Structure formats: C-alpha cells, structure tokens
Amino acid sequence: MSLTLVVGNKNYSSWSLRAYLVMQLSGASYREQLEPLYAADSAARLASHSPSAKVPVLHSEHGSIWDSLAIAEYLAERFPEAQLWPRDPAARALARSVCAQMHSGFTALRSHMPMDMQRQQPLASVPAEVCAEIEQVCGLWQLCLQHPARSAGEFLFGAPSIADAFFAPVVSRLHSYGVALPAAAERYAASVRQWPAYQAWLAAAQQEAQLAASSV
Ligand SMILES: N[C@@H](CCC(=O)N[C@@H](CS)C(=O)NCC(=O)O)C(=O)O
C-alpha cells in the first residue's frame, strides 16, 4: 500500500488542510508532497497530478483521487476501523450534509476571509453576507454538538471525524480575523485549535514564507 498526499502551501491551502486532517485520522502511513501554489510553474505542476489541476490529490494504488471530499470518502471506505464518519446512521447523515454544505457553500466567508494561518488581524469591516454565513456555520456546529446520537467528546460528533476536518479551515479563519463567537462555538473552535494534528500543520504553516497579499 502506497499513499502520497499532494498538498499546497500550508499557510494558505484550506482544502489541503482538510485532506491532511482526514489522512491523519485514518492512521495510515503516507508520504506528503508539497506543491507550492502561486509559483510560475504551479499550474503545470498541479496539472501533472490530476485533471482538476488543484490540490489536494491523493495518489494511491487505486489511482489518483482529487477533491477533498472524494479523498475523505476514499479514506473512510478504505480504513473503516478508523471510523472517519460517525458510527450512528443519523449522525453520519448529518455529518455528510454539513460537510457537503461546507464544500459547496460559504463563498462570502471564503472569499473575504481567505485562510492565512499567520494572520492575526481583523478585517476593517466585515460584510453583512460574511456575518450571515458565520452565523450559519455556528448554527450547523450547534446542530451537530446537540445531536442525540453524538458520542462523548468535544468535537462535532464527539470523537474527531471528517466533519471536524472540513470545518478546521473555518476555525482557522475565524481565529485569524479575530471573529468573536458565541460561547459554545468558541469552545468547539478552541478544541479544533488544540487538536495535535491541527497544531502540527499550523507549526509548519508558521514556518512558511509569507506571500504578498495580492498573490493569494
Ligand atoms: N473542491 C476542491 C477545491 C480545491 C482547490 O481549490 N484547491 C486550491 C488550493 S486550496 C488550488 O489548488 N488552487 C490552485 C489553482 O486554482 O490554480 C477540493 O475540495 O479539493
């Protein structure tokens, strides 16, 4: 078995962070390959890994898998003992729904507050559509945190799962841009920030050279 996860700059690549966290949760051994984004040859290098020309990509003996959600599903199927999705079917259905919503939505939040793990500075003013999306995110977290079939623990469904990996970049953004959260949401966000796998990625992100804001 040979797995290689291709990721982008750790400070900026939110989709790579998601796939990395799921990979860590799977417990599988793998090799990491970092492809710098925003370099002159980035497009060509990314295109050599998958038809999407984006990261993350997981190279496996079953072929190349691209897109964070496809990678998460592949790992969940391949490593069932890791329980990457919640065990309870109703909790799992909710986990899949919130991940899909994160994957395809929250575009205002993503564009006005791009992930920049080195940043510690609020926006001069937060657009109304971003505030509305932050409220929606907190509402989704609340739904998960209150789910009756949730196991014990401080993550969305108790034990860390794919759902936490999908929201980790949002946790990072809210922290970087100094967004104040309701108490329960802040407790959850703090748990993600203390997650050892998240901390390891953050430490690497903090070592990276900063790019000019215009190139991100
Ligand atoms: N839907 C994709 C999004 C992947 C994506 O947009 N990745 C960014 C980095 S975070 C990328 O590769 N950008 C390079 C480019 O667009 O040229 C996923 O879930 O993996």
The ligand as an ORCA input file, in Angstrom:
! r2SCAN-3c Opt
* xyz 0 1
  N     -13.117     21.449     -4.463
  C     -11.697     21.256     -4.359
  C     -11.024     22.622     -4.244
  C      -9.520     22.526     -4.388
  C      -8.849     23.881     -4.513
  O      -9.479     24.896     -4.908
  N      -7.563     23.925     -4.191
  C      -6.775     25.145     -4.323
  C      -5.800     25.277     -3.162
  S      -6.592     25.391     -1.594
  C      -5.904     25.053     -5.555
  O      -5.388     24.006     -5.891
  N      -5.720     26.173     -6.248
  C      -4.842     26.220     -7.369
  C      -5.488     26.789     -8.589
  O      -6.710     27.001     -8.574
  O      -4.745     27.011     -9.554
  C     -11.406     20.348     -3.149
  O     -12.315     20.143     -2.344
  O     -10.302     19.775     -3.056
*
